[in-house]
Amino acid sequence: MSLLVLSDITIRMAGRTLLAHADLTVDPGRRIGLVGRNGAGKSTLFKAISGTLQVDDGDIRLARSARMAQVKQEAPSGPQSLLDTVLEGDEERAALLAELEDPTTPPMRLAEVHDRLHSIGADSAPARAATILAGLGFDTEAQARPVDEYSGGWRMRVALATALFANPDLLLLDEPTNHLDLEATLWLETWLAKFPGACLLISHDRLLLDRCVDSIAHLDQGKISVTPGGYDEFVRIRTERAMQLTKMAEKVADQKAHLQSFVDRFRASATKAKQAQARIKAIARLPQIESVVEDHVTRFSFPEPAQLAPPVLSMEGVSCGYDDRMILKNLSLRIDMDDRIALLGPNGNGKSTFAKLIAGRLEAIGGRVHRSGKLRVGFFAQHQEEELIGHETPIDHMQRALPTATIQQVRGQLARFGIDSERANTKISSCSGGEKARLLLALATRDAPQLLILDEPTNHLDLDAKDALVRALGNFSGAVLLITHDPNLVELVADQLWLVADGTVKPFDGDMDEYRIFLAERARITGRPARGEAKSNNSHSKKKPADQKSALAPLRKQAKAAEARMAKLAEERAKVEAQLANPAIYQPHRMPDLISAKTRLSDLARETKSAESEWLAAEEALEAANG
């Protein structure tokens, strides 16, 4: 039985049709990533599913007694602790506990309440809530503090924790990583992979969409089309489909041109009139191929900076902080123009402080910072959005930033980040979050900086714009310092990882996979999320060599078996993909073969994910044992 069914729904907003006669079915336990360009209607669809928006036509049915949860848009507030706030999110548990405390509750009802509390695992609820909060960056001490002591971003983490704690049959998540740091994002990725319920996930995080969903629902031109597999699979199948449609359209166009040439030649001929009329009818009978319109590809480009001799910046024994509070100390690092550095470490450890130090917005308390005399630094920070003036336009902001530039130069700098003439003259108050982010990128790079600092640059960028940013950074000849919650962005951009932890900044010897292992091992040893201790400081007791070798044999066997299984699955996947690449399978009479191939491809993706998890767990244990 399906958990959620959307039948022939139509949604209109402000005179514009977002969805027209669209359908979607969500079965129990299914994880679906919802993708589409900004404005396609993803968040609006969530409102319709949750009942806060009525559809104009069609029907939305949620299975009887099914529980649904989503992150509330308003950040929680009040004097209660974080833990109590999350516990109160389970409304049924809270109501049952209130009945227990009510002296007027009849004895028979008390028995029912106790039975229900036992069945929903009420006794283990505080531990489960604490685990979720810990994964999102709140240690035991932090969980006991009042909600009102935290900023809006941290309180939105509590809202996310409340939705996850509800353990619903259907979970709706709309950009859940926007208020998370990288470490919390990695934890959420693991949590979602184990979540037994169904999930609809809107995200611009490609890695999250690849690792945590089994199909992609694409909102485009008012319809919802579902593709098995993660985001990469969706892109591959969509590309192949477009190629097939293009070839079919070309073939039909050739037939039409051939018939039309006969008609044009002999339409006026008495002897050929019947043949011409027959061909006109043949043209009318030609199949109407679905329009193949290439999506507009977003392009970003950074101004070319002047080259500087290395290092562009270096520091020796540097300390920094605010007033009398020391945040970072004993920093001895250097940055060259070809460096691509990503900062790791949970929020609150000093990443933004370090970025301000590098940018020259924070003076060192001690030590020596040397900057190249001609060094220009571009600084993008998401909070700068608050400094934009609502009644002004992007052109107004750029002209003020470039007072000596011509209007053509001003427009040219905005155009580097996809802000065309229409958007350039739109008031900031009417711009989307993505358009504001593009403006901030244009402002940050207006002086062709040799060092670009990007602090959460992709929060409001859609997947296409994120791809454009990655391509532009690949072509940028200056240095990049990146702070992001997006592990995929780190992997695509950075070639160095620096760990901000224990009041200092040190290179991390490994890649993102090794950082995941480090976080998991830290959580296993300490029973809490890693707070970012350097890899070299991670130590624990080891077995004696002989005992260790014997103990590790099963792990090595497990890793080897999982690796062999992964190879076999990859071989079968290649065969299925070859089937799907064959144009013949898309013919109407081959529809059963097509459905079978796509279903098997989806199954292979799940089996591969399982094998990868087994392999990673074994390798992680081996890594920990070997120190």
C-alpha positions as a printed NumPy array, in Angstrom:
array([[  0.   ,   0.   ,   0.   ],
       [  1.365,   3.433,  -0.958],
       [  2.198,   5.901,   1.795],
       [  1.553,   9.081,  -0.211],
       [ -0.212,   9.519,  -3.546],
       [ -0.388,  12.732,  -5.558],
       [ -2.977,  12.342,  -8.315],
       [ -3.358,  14.788, -11.198],
       [ -2.531,  17.806,  -9.046],
       [ -2.399,  21.374, -10.322],
       [ -0.898,  24.252,  -8.324],
       [ -0.957,  27.895,  -9.363],
       [  0.8  ,  30.739,  -7.603],
       [  0.475,  34.446,  -8.446],
       [ -1.091,  33.629, -11.8  ],
       [  1.67 ,  31.188, -12.749],
       [  1.128,  27.431, -13.065],
       [  3.83 ,  25.566, -11.126],
       [  2.397,  22.06 , -11.51 ],
       [ -0.155,  20.92 , -14.092],
       [ -1.813,  17.495, -13.72 ],
       [  1.276,  16.066, -11.994],
       [  1.494,  12.665, -10.303],
       [  3.794,  11.153,  -7.681],
       [  3.629,   8.021,  -5.543],
       [  5.737,   7.48 ,  -2.428],
       [  5.885,   3.94 ,  -1.018],
       [  6.87 ,   3.136,   2.592],
       [ 10.618,   3.376,   3.16 ],
       [ 11.286,   5.092,  -0.162],
       [ 13.736,   8.03 ,  -0.326],
       [ 13.116,  10.498,  -3.125],
       [ 15.222,  13.537,  -3.961],
       [ 13.182,  16.459,  -5.3  ],
       [ 15.105,  18.55 ,  -7.833],
       [ 14.334,  21.365, -10.232],
       [ 15.373,  24.891, -10.991],
       [ 14.696,  27.673,  -8.489],
       [ 11.025,  28.594,  -8.83 ],
       [  9.977,  25.188, -10.198],
       [  7.693,  24.655,  -7.187],
       [  9.61 ,  22.26 ,  -4.907],
       [  8.933,  24.086,  -1.622],
       [  5.389,  24.878,  -2.742],
       [  4.798,  21.16 ,  -3.313],
       [  5.935,  20.49 ,   0.274],
       [  3.377,  23.007,   1.521],
       [  0.664,  21.194,  -0.423],
       [  1.731,  17.796,   0.944],
       [  1.805,  19.091,   4.534],
       [ -1.637,  20.662,   4.122],
       [ -0.631,  24.318,   4.54 ],
       [ -1.513,  24.995,   0.895],
       [ -4.55 ,  23.806,  -1.034],
       [ -4.013,  22.457,  -4.538],
       [ -6.073,  24.016,  -7.327],
       [ -6.97 ,  20.633,  -8.746],
       [ -6.276,  16.964,  -8.132],
       [ -5.879,  14.986,  -4.93 ],
       [ -3.19 ,  14.363,  -2.28 ],
       [ -3.71 ,  11.287,  -0.091],
       [ -1.614,  10.268,   2.905],
       [ -2.099,   6.748,   4.246],
       [ -4.413,   6.529,   7.246],
       [ -2.64 ,   6.904,  10.619],
       [  0.669,   7.652,   8.846],
       [  2.796,  10.202,  10.706],
       [  4.467,  13.022,   8.783],
       [  7.144,  15.444,  10.016],
       [  9.033,  18.404,   8.585],
       [ 11.292,  21.154,   9.885],
       [  9.268,  24.109,  11.112],
       [ 10.098,  27.361,   9.341],
       [ 10.172,  29.312,  12.598],
       [ 13.182,  28.716,  14.826],
       [ 12.175,  27.431,  18.293],
       [ 12.478,  29.814,  21.23 ],
       [ 11.857,  29.921,  24.946],
       [ 13.543,  29.201,  28.286],
       [ 13.354,  25.41 ,  28.027],
       [ 16.464,  23.37 ,  27.324],
       [ 17.371,  22.063,  23.898],
       [ 16.713,  18.497,  25.031],
       [ 13.266,  19.332,  26.396],
       [ 12.437,  21.249,  23.214],
       [ 13.212,  18.225,  21.054],
       [ 11.324,  15.865,  23.38 ],
       [  8.254,  18.096,  23.177],
       [  8.372,  17.659,  19.414],
       [  6.881,  14.191,  19.855],
       [  3.368,  15.462,  20.506],
       [  1.912,  12.031,  21.198],
       [  4.522,  11.25 ,  23.856],
       [  4.061,  14.675,  25.464],
       [  0.271,  14.246,  25.564],
       [  0.539,  10.765,  27.066],
       [  2.946,  11.957,  29.771],
       [  0.559,  14.815,  30.561],
       [ -2.221,  12.273,  31.06 ],
       [ -0.028,  10.359,  33.503],
       [  0.499,  13.535,  35.54 ],
       [ -3.222,  14.381,  35.5  ],
       [ -4.829,  13.133,  38.749],
       [ -8.241,  12.954,  37.024],
       [ -7.101,  10.331,  34.487],
       [ -9.159,   7.117,  35.072],
       [ -7.208,   3.993,  36.145],
       [ -8.241,   2.08 ,  33.02 ],
       [ -6.97 ,   4.927,  30.854],
       [ -3.676,   4.971,  32.809],
       [ -3.102,   1.356,  31.836],
       [ -3.684,   2.212,  28.178],
       [ -1.305,   5.181,  28.446],
       [  1.449,   3.048,  29.973],
       [  0.986,   0.442,  27.244],
       [  1.161,   3.059,  24.491],
       [  4.223,   4.734,  26.035],
       [  5.953,   1.373,  26.083],
       [  5.06 ,   0.645,  22.453],
       [  6.491,   3.975,  21.201],
       [  9.705,   3.567,  23.215],
       [  9.08 ,   6.55 ,  25.476],
       [ 11.693,   5.443,  28.021],
       [ 14.472,   5.57 ,  25.444],
       [ 13.289,   8.895,  23.979],
       [ 15.663,  11.156,  25.987],
       [ 18.68 ,   9.101,  24.916],
       [ 17.539,   9.128,  21.294],
       [ 16.953,  12.891,  21.367],
       [ 20.361,  13.447,  22.943],
       [ 22.031,  11.354,  20.237],
       [ 20.415,  13.403,  17.477],
       [ 21.373,  16.694,  19.13 ],
       [ 24.93 ,  15.457,  19.589],
       [ 25.136,  14.538,  15.923],
       [ 24.047,  18.068,  15.029],
       [ 26.817,  19.593,  17.144],
       [ 25.363,  19.973,  20.665],
       [ 27.296,  18.252,  23.457],
       [ 25.701,  17.276,  26.787],
       [ 26.339,  20.675,  28.355],
       [ 24.9  ,  22.513,  25.362],
       [ 21.759,  20.349,  25.37 ],
       [ 20.942,  21.526,  28.908],
       [ 21.122,  25.236,  28.027],
       [ 17.998,  27.294,  27.188],
       [ 17.044,  27.647,  23.537],
       [ 17.025,  31.434,  23.828],
       [ 20.791,  31.475,  24.401],
       [ 21.432,  30.374,  20.81 ],
       [ 21.504,  32.29 ,  17.544],
       [ 18.96 ,  31.701,  14.789],
       [ 21.181,  29.309,  12.835],
       [ 21.8  ,  27.081,  15.853],
       [ 18.108,  27.141,  16.776],
       [ 17.266,  25.925,  13.264],
       [ 19.46 ,  22.92 ,  14.039],
       [ 17.186,  22.273,  17.021],
       [ 14.184,  22.484,  14.679],
       [ 15.84 ,  19.895,  12.432],
       [ 16.598,  17.68 ,  15.448],
       [ 12.914,  17.876,  16.445],
       [ 11.78 ,  16.681,  13.02 ],
       [ 14.29 ,  13.809,  12.988],
       [ 13.345,  12.794,  16.536],
       [  9.687,  12.45 ,  15.55 ],
       [ 10.677,   9.26 ,  13.678],
       [  7.775,   9.693,  11.216],
       [  6.545,   7.433,   8.452],
       [  7.166,  10.321,   6.019],
       [  9.875,  12.934,   6.529],
       [  9.908,  16.146,   4.47 ],
       [ 13.306,  17.876,   4.381],
       [ 13.77 ,  21.174,   2.517],
       [ 17.474,  22.096,   2.26 ],
       [ 18.272,  20.547,   5.671],
       [ 22.021,  21.297,   5.458],
       [ 21.724,  25.08 ,   5.053],
       [ 22.337,  25.733,   8.752],
       [ 24.8  ,  22.893,   9.296],
       [ 28.575,  22.724,   9.201],
       [ 30.407,  20.013,   7.291],
       [ 30.619,  17.67 ,  10.281],
       [ 26.886,  17.863,  11.015],
       [ 26.149,  17.399,   7.3  ],
       [ 28.194,  14.189,   7.253],
       [ 26.347,  12.975,  10.369],
       [ 22.967,  13.746,   8.746],
       [ 24.034,  11.816,   5.656],
       [ 24.694,   8.743,   7.832],
       [ 21.439,   9.208,   9.765],
       [ 19.33 ,   9.427,   6.609],
       [ 20.977,   6.307,   5.174],
       [ 19.701,   4.373,   8.221],
       [ 16.296,   6.068,   8.54 ],
       [ 13.593,   3.373,   8.081],
       [ 10.803,   5.706,   6.998],
       [ 10.088,   7.368,   3.673],
       [ 11.709,  10.699,   2.895],
       [ 11.192,  13.493,   0.38 ],
       [ 14.39 ,  15.542,   0.223],
       [ 14.953,  18.916,  -1.438],
       [ 18.658,  19.626,  -1.565],
       [ 21.34 ,  21.331,  -3.638],
       [ 23.909,  18.939,  -2.154],
       [ 24.717,  16.448,  -4.918],
       [ 26.52 ,  14.08 ,  -2.556],
       [ 23.523,  13.98 ,  -0.212],
       [ 21.265,  13.231,  -3.187],
       [ 23.604,  10.487,  -4.37 ],
       [ 24.108,   8.796,  -1.008],
       [ 20.699,   9.109,   0.64 ],
       [ 17.985,   8.67 ,  -2.017],
       [ 16.956,   5.778,  -4.256],
       [ 15.253,   7.906,  -6.91 ],
       [ 15.043,  11.471,  -8.175],
       [ 11.771,  13.33 ,  -8.822],
       [ 12.375,  16.132, -11.312],
       [ 10.   ,  19.107, -11.376],
       [ 10.116,  20.594, -14.857],
       [  7.575,  22.37 , -17.046],
       [  4.779,  21.628, -14.59 ],
       [  5.354,  17.859, -14.472],
       [  7.053,  15.429, -12.089],
       [  9.178,  12.688, -13.649],
       [ 10.837,  10.026, -11.503],
       [ 14.208,   8.454, -12.317],
       [ 15.69 ,   5.519, -10.342],
       [ 19.032,   6.02 ,  -8.603],
       [ 20.809,   9.066,  -7.215],
       [ 21.524,  12.424,  -8.79 ],
       [ 24.422,  11.283, -10.975],
       [ 22.219,   8.527, -12.38 ],
       [ 19.461,  11.058, -13.003],
       [ 21.848,  13.284, -14.983],
       [ 23.097,  10.33 , -17.05 ],
       [ 19.623,   8.998, -17.908],
       [ 18.283,  12.479, -18.622],
       [ 21.208,  13.202, -20.938],
       [ 20.7  ,   9.948, -22.833],
       [ 16.967,  10.631, -23.104],
       [ 17.64 ,  14.089, -24.533],
       [ 20.058,  12.605, -27.057],
       [ 17.462,  10.054, -28.162],
       [ 14.785,  12.717, -28.533],
       [ 17.179,  14.892, -30.514],
       [ 17.953,  12.057, -32.921],
       [ 14.251,  11.24 , -33.351],
       [ 13.446,  14.911, -33.912],
       [ 16.163,  15.149, -36.563],
       [ 14.823,  12.05 , -38.315],
       [ 11.246,  13.396, -38.343],
       [ 12.51 ,  16.785, -39.538],
       [ 14.327,  15.1  , -42.444],
       [ 11.154,  13.204, -43.42 ],
       [  9.091,  16.368, -43.199],
       [ 11.596,  18.334, -45.299],
       [ 11.62 ,  15.607, -47.966],
       [  7.801,  15.517, -48.157],
       [  7.505,  19.286, -48.032],
       [  9.935,  19.71 , -50.923],
       [  7.646,  17.519, -53.098],
       [  4.605,  19.533, -52.017],
       [  6.29 ,  22.861, -52.735],
       [  7.438,  21.615, -56.119],
       [  4.204,  20.067, -57.403],
       [  1.398,  21.783, -55.422],
       [  0.374,  23.79 , -58.512],
       [  0.773,  20.892, -60.943],
       [ -2.524,  19.389, -62.102],
       [ -0.964,  15.994, -62.768],
       [  0.727,  15.85 , -59.366],
       [ -2.042,  17.446, -57.274],
       [ -3.251,  14.185, -55.734],
       [  0.298,  13.119, -54.831],
       [  0.938,  16.554, -53.277],
       [ -2.253,  16.322, -51.212],
       [ -1.264,  12.817, -50.072],
       [  2.088,  14.132, -48.895],
       [  0.441,  17.04 , -47.05 ],
       [ -1.601,  14.443, -45.141],
       [  1.56 ,  12.414, -44.533],
       [  3.242,  15.475, -43.03 ],
       [  0.258,  15.945, -40.71 ],
       [  0.563,  12.321, -39.575],
       [  4.253,  12.604, -38.649],
       [  4.75 ,  12.079, -34.884],
       [  5.076,  15.157, -32.711],
       [  8.378,  14.705, -30.947],
       [  8.584,  16.095, -27.435],
       [ 10.314,  19.436, -27.592],
       [ 13.997,  19.142, -26.8  ],
       [ 14.972,  22.475, -25.316],
       [ 18.391,  22.639, -23.749],
       [ 18.311,  24.204, -20.293],
       [ 20.145,  27.479, -20.083],
       [ 23.587,  26.65 , -18.735],
       [ 24.679,  28.991, -15.965],
       [ 28.202,  30.326, -16.382],
       [ 30.359,  32.11 , -13.823],
       [ 33.788,  33.584, -14.428],
       [ 36.28 ,  35.275, -12.113],
       [ 38.413,  38.223, -13.258],
       [ 41.982,  37.161, -14.023],
       [ 44.263,  38.269, -11.148],
       [ 47.802,  39.598, -11.563],
       [ 50.39 ,  36.977, -10.645],
       [ 52.375,  37.349,  -7.409],
       [ 55.545,  35.63 ,  -6.238],
       [ 54.972,  32.912,  -3.599],
       [ 53.97 ,  32.973,  -0.871],
       [ 51.172,  35.505,  -1.178],
       [ 50.652,  35.183,   2.576],
       [ 52.566,  33.547,   5.408],
       [ 52.381,  33.56 ,   9.194],
       [ 54.745,  32.588,  11.973],
       [ 53.596,  31.859,  15.532],
       [ 50.446,  33.904,  15.059],
       [ 47.718,  34.226,  17.684],
       [ 44.343,  35.928,  17.262],
       [ 41.063,  36.433,  19.046],
       [ 38.615,  39.03 ,  20.308],
       [ 39.36 ,  41.407,  23.225],
       [ 40.922,  39.239,  25.94 ],
       [ 39.652,  35.931,  24.534],
       [ 42.197,  33.925,  22.529],
       [ 40.622,  31.845,  19.736],
       [ 43.598,  30.577,  17.713],
       [ 47.283,  30.41 ,  18.602],
       [ 50.659,  29.256,  17.291],
       [ 49.686,  29.451,  13.601],
       [ 52.584,  28.886,  11.187],
       [ 51.187,  28.51 ,   7.668],
       [ 51.592,  29.803,   4.122],
       [ 49.346,  30.292,   1.107],
       [ 50.479,  30.307,  -2.53 ],
       [ 48.504,  31.439,  -5.562],
       [ 47.776,  27.912,  -6.763],
       [ 46.46 ,  26.671,  -3.379],
       [ 42.909,  25.343,  -2.998],
       [ 42.308,  24.974,   0.74 ],
       [ 39.158,  23.817,   2.568],
       [ 38.803,  24.395,   6.302],
       [ 37.444,  21.489,   8.36 ],
       [ 36.108,  21.514,  11.898],
       [ 32.731,  22.055,  13.584],
       [ 31.255,  25.532,  13.867],
       [ 32.576,  27.405,  16.871],
       [ 36.153,  26.168,  16.509],
       [ 37.413,  29.295,  14.758],
       [ 37.034,  28.82 ,  10.99 ],
       [ 35.414,  32.218,  10.438],
       [ 37.922,  33.835,  12.795],
       [ 40.763,  32.372,  10.73 ],
       [ 39.122,  33.607,   7.517],
       [ 38.9  ,  37.147,   8.946],
       [ 42.566,  36.958,   9.954],
       [ 43.566,  35.917,   6.425],
       [ 41.375,  38.654,   4.915],
       [ 42.979,  41.319,   7.109],
       [ 39.706,  42.05 ,   8.888],
       [ 41.131,  40.835,  12.196],
       [ 44.532,  41.833,  13.544],
       [ 46.921,  39.265,  15.001],
       [ 47.472,  39.499,  18.756],
       [ 50.909,  37.947,  18.509],
       [ 53.316,  36.54 ,  15.941],
       [ 53.936,  37.808,  12.427],
       [ 51.691,  37.868,   9.355],
       [ 53.371,  38.702,   6.047],
       [ 51.228,  39.646,   3.041],
       [ 52.492,  40.344,  -0.441],
       [ 52.4  ,  44.105,  -0.949],
       [ 50.088,  43.807,  -3.963],
       [ 47.834,  41.099,  -2.522],
       [ 44.117,  41.678,  -3.055],
       [ 41.647,  39.518,  -1.117],
       [ 38.048,  38.844,  -2.099],
       [ 35.806,  37.824,   0.803],
       [ 32.393,  36.181,   0.3  ],
       [ 30.367,  35.585,   3.484],
       [ 26.697,  34.633,   3.483],
       [ 25.874,  37.051,   6.341],
       [ 26.858,  39.93 ,   4.023],
       [ 23.428,  39.452,   2.427],
       [ 22.031,  41.407,   5.39 ],
       [ 24.155,  44.406,   4.349],
       [ 22.5  ,  44.657,   0.931],
       [ 20.087,  47.604,   0.608],
       [ 16.591,  46.43 ,  -0.264],
       [ 15.411,  49.434,  -2.302],
       [ 18.583,  49.501,  -4.419],
       [ 19.509,  47.351,  -7.433],
       [ 22.585,  45.23 ,  -8.183],
       [ 23.797,  48.013, -10.47 ],
       [ 23.538,  50.518,  -7.594],
       [ 25.662,  48.261,  -5.363],
       [ 28.278,  47.589,  -8.021],
       [ 28.575,  51.263,  -9.047],
       [ 29.222,  52.187,  -5.424],
       [ 31.859,  49.422,  -5.162],
       [ 33.485,  50.496,  -8.465],
       [ 33.134,  54.308,  -8.421],
       [ 35.523,  54.881, -11.341],
       [ 34.121,  52.138, -13.602],
       [ 31.968,  52.791, -16.66 ],
       [ 28.412,  51.485, -16.774],
       [ 29.571,  48.871, -19.312],
       [ 32.275,  47.654, -16.891],
       [ 29.747,  47.532, -14.062],
       [ 27.318,  45.483, -16.153],
       [ 30.171,  43.267, -17.321],
       [ 31.175,  42.38 , -13.762],
       [ 27.565,  41.513, -12.906],
       [ 27.251,  39.449, -16.105],
       [ 30.209,  37.305, -14.982],
       [ 27.812,  35.757, -12.461],
       [ 24.694,  35.48 , -14.607],
       [ 23.095,  38.782, -13.561],
       [ 21.635,  39.959, -16.864],
       [ 20.307,  43.435, -17.648],
       [ 16.835,  42.67 , -16.267],
       [ 18.121,  41.256, -12.978],
       [ 20.689,  44.04 , -12.708],
       [ 17.848,  46.58 , -12.517],
       [ 15.689,  44.589, -10.07 ],
       [ 15.396,  45.853,  -6.506],
       [ 17.268,  43.702,  -3.985],
       [ 14.042,  43.225,  -2.034],
       [ 12.62 ,  41.402,  -5.069],
       [ 15.722,  39.263,  -5.724],
       [ 15.86 ,  35.586,  -4.777],
       [ 18.453,  34.193,  -2.387],
       [ 20.385,  32.797,  -5.352],
       [ 20.432,  36.182,  -7.111],
       [ 21.703,  37.874,  -3.949],
       [ 24.453,  35.25 ,  -3.652],
       [ 25.504,  35.946,  -7.25 ],
       [ 25.672,  39.671,  -6.489],
       [ 27.843,  39.02 ,  -3.437],
       [ 30.199,  36.911,  -5.579],
       [ 30.374,  39.716,  -8.135],
       [ 31.142,  42.263,  -5.392],
       [ 33.763,  40.029,  -3.747],
       [ 35.709,  39.618,  -6.996],
       [ 35.339,  43.121,  -8.436],
       [ 39.063,  43.929,  -7.896],
       [ 40.38 ,  40.684,  -9.463],
       [ 41.7  ,  39.295,  -6.138],
       [ 44.633,  36.893,  -5.944],
       [ 43.1  ,  35.225,  -2.86 ],
       [ 39.417,  34.367,  -2.705],
       [ 37.81 ,  33.461,   0.629],
       [ 34.437,  31.725,   0.283],
       [ 32.445,  31.233,   3.492],
       [ 29.38 ,  29.071,   2.667],
       [ 29.042,  30.351,  -0.921],
       [ 26.414,  27.84 ,  -2.09 ],
       [ 23.608,  28.1  ,   0.491],
       [ 21.205,  29.698,  -1.999],
       [ 22.646,  28.462,  -5.291],
       [ 20.776,  25.78 ,  -7.228],
       [ 22.591,  22.73 ,  -8.587],
       [ 23.283,  24.36 , -11.949],
       [ 24.753,  27.473, -10.314],
       [ 26.879,  25.319,  -8.006],
       [ 28.269,  23.498, -11.035],
       [ 29.018,  26.89 , -12.6  ],
       [ 30.885,  27.959,  -9.448],
       [ 32.966,  24.776,  -9.477],
       [ 33.878,  25.311, -13.157],
       [ 34.787,  28.94 , -12.521],
       [ 36.987,  28.025,  -9.547],
       [ 38.699,  25.424, -11.717],
       [ 39.646,  28.175, -14.169],
       [ 40.59 ,  30.704, -11.475],
       [ 44.358,  31.228, -11.273],
       [ 44.365,  32.651,  -7.738],
       [ 44.257,  30.967,  -4.318],
       [ 40.996,  29.774,  -2.733],
       [ 40.155,  29.365,   0.947],
       [ 36.832,  27.52 ,   1.285],
       [ 34.476,  27.084,   4.24 ],
       [ 31.463,  24.957,   3.36 ],
       [ 29.043,  22.356,   4.693],
       [ 29.   ,  20.685,   1.26 ],
       [ 31.416,  17.708,   1.117],
       [ 30.961,  17.433,  -2.649],
       [ 32.161,  21.021,  -3.089],
       [ 35.212,  20.271,  -0.939],
       [ 36.057,  17.21 ,  -3.034],
       [ 35.633,  19.07 ,  -6.342],
       [ 37.505,  22.247,  -5.391],
       [ 40.057,  21.659,  -2.615],
       [ 43.43 ,  19.968,  -2.903],
       [ 44.391,  20.694,   0.723],
       [ 42.385,  20.201,   3.928],
       [ 43.215,  22.258,   7.022],
       [ 41.687,  21.248,  10.356],
       [ 40.651,  24.03 ,  12.735],
       [ 40.677,  22.444,  16.204],
       [ 42.099,  22.751,  19.703],
       [ 42.758,  26.44 ,  19.18 ],
       [ 44.994,  26.021,  16.151],
       [ 44.979,  25.28 ,  12.401],
       [ 46.921,  22.34 ,  10.973],
       [ 46.944,  20.45 ,   7.658],
       [ 44.831,  17.293,   7.754],
       [ 46.688,  14.338,   6.259],
       [ 43.959,  12.677,   4.209],
       [ 40.964,  13.201,   1.952],
       [ 37.244,  13.527,   2.719],
       [ 36.743,   9.769,   2.993],
       [ 39.492,   9.631,   5.596],
       [ 37.94 ,  12.591,   7.38 ],
       [ 34.642,  10.689,   7.556],
       [ 36.496,   7.747,   9.071],
       [ 38.21 ,  10.078,  11.525],
       [ 34.851,  11.498,  12.63 ],
       [ 33.282,   8.048,  12.983],
       [ 36.256,   6.715,  14.93 ],
       [ 36.266,   9.749,  17.189],
       [ 32.547,   9.255,  17.904],
       [ 33.122,   5.539,  18.599],
       [ 35.952,   6.159,  21.054],
       [ 34.494,   9.121,  22.933],
       [ 30.801,   8.423,  22.497],
       [ 30.28 ,  11.931,  21.133],
       [ 30.727,  13.692,  17.798],
       [ 34.255,  14.671,  16.872],
       [ 34.937,  18.273,  17.842],
       [ 37.768,  18.439,  15.348],
       [ 40.896,  17.181,  17.098],
       [ 43.794,  16.857,  14.683],
       [ 44.31 ,  13.464,  13.14 ],
       [ 47.828,  13.221,  14.533],
       [ 46.429,  13.621,  18.063],
       [ 44.02 ,  10.711,  17.713],
       [ 45.39 ,   7.967,  19.908],
       [ 43.983,   4.946,  21.688],
       [ 45.233,   1.715,  23.166],
       [ 46.394,  -0.933,  20.719],
       [ 46.624,  -4.671,  21.006],
       [ 49.957,  -6.451,  20.913],
       [ 51.093,  -7.221,  17.348],
       [ 50.387, -10.972,  17.418],
       [ 46.93 , -10.547,  18.971],
       [ 46.206,  -7.673,  16.678],
       [ 47.037,  -9.639,  13.519],
       [ 44.718, -12.443,  14.579],
       [ 41.941, -10.046,  15.513],
       [ 42.179,  -8.172,  12.233],
       [ 41.938, -11.254,   9.997],
       [ 38.093, -11.321,   9.948],
       [ 38.02 ,  -7.611,   9.163],
       [ 40.401,  -8.047,   6.239],
       [ 38.275, -10.947,   4.985],
       [ 35.122,  -8.817,   5.293],
       [ 36.74 ,  -5.923,   3.418],
       [ 37.983,  -8.226,   0.661],
       [ 34.573,  -9.883,   0.244],
       [ 32.816,  -6.524,   0.102],
       [ 35.33 ,  -5.275,  -2.457],
       [ 34.766,  -8.35 ,  -4.642],
       [ 31.011,  -7.863,  -4.375],
       [ 31.389,  -4.203,  -5.391],
       [ 33.393,  -5.235,  -8.459],
       [ 30.777,  -7.803,  -9.466],
       [ 27.967,  -5.282,  -9.041],
       [ 29.905,  -2.728, -11.084],
       [ 30.287,  -5.282, -13.883],
       [ 26.544,  -6.006, -13.911],
       [ 25.76 ,  -2.292, -13.741],
       [ 27.889,  -1.693, -16.843],
       [ 25.84 ,  -4.301, -18.718],
       [ 22.533,  -2.742, -17.649],
       [ 23.798,   0.719, -18.576],
       [ 24.79 ,  -0.62 , -21.985],
       [ 21.199,  -1.828, -22.416],
       [ 19.865,   1.604, -21.521],
       [ 22.296,   3.262, -23.918],
       [ 20.849,   1.235, -26.804],
       [ 18.245,   3.372, -28.648],
       [ 16.184,   0.273, -29.459],
       [ 15.131,  -0.203, -25.835],
       [ 13.182,   3.079, -25.935],
       [ 10.816,   1.801, -28.65 ],
       [  7.204,   1.339, -27.423],
       [  7.224,  -2.457, -27.825],
       [ 10.352,  -2.668, -25.632],
       [  8.727,  -0.858, -22.699],
       [  8.768,  -3.968, -20.411],
       [ 12.517,  -4.366, -21.066],
       [ 13.091,  -0.687, -20.303],
       [ 11.187,  -0.867, -17.004],
       [ 13.022,  -4.065, -16.042],
       [ 16.422,  -2.509, -16.814],
       [ 15.683,   0.653, -14.836],
       [ 14.365,  -1.366, -11.884],
       [ 17.473,  -3.542, -11.889],
       [ 19.671,  -0.437, -12.084],
       [ 17.937,   0.943,  -9.005],
       [ 18.404,  -2.385,  -7.185],
       [ 22.074,  -2.427,  -8.153],
       [ 22.502,   1.066,  -6.731],
       [ 21.062,  -0.076,  -3.377],
       [ 23.162,  -3.261,  -3.344],
       [ 26.284,  -1.262,  -4.226],
       [ 25.566,   1.196,  -1.421],
       [ 25.213,  -1.713,   1.007],
       [ 28.482,  -3.283,  -0.176],
       [ 30.243,   0.072,   0.075],
       [ 28.982,   0.477,   3.651],
       [ 30.297,  -2.977,   4.58 ],
       [ 33.647,  -2.219,   2.959],
       [ 33.887,   1.191,   4.615],
       [ 33.017,  -0.225,   8.056],
       [ 35.708,  -2.895,   7.727],
       [ 38.318,  -0.439,   6.426],
       [ 37.38 ,   2.019,   9.166],
       [ 37.904,  -0.629,  11.831],
       [ 41.217,  -1.634,  10.267],
       [ 42.303,   2.001,  10.13 ],
       [ 41.452,   2.481,  13.796],
       [ 43.261,  -0.674,  14.829],
       [ 46.375,   0.223,  12.865],
       [ 46.437,   3.723,  14.322]])
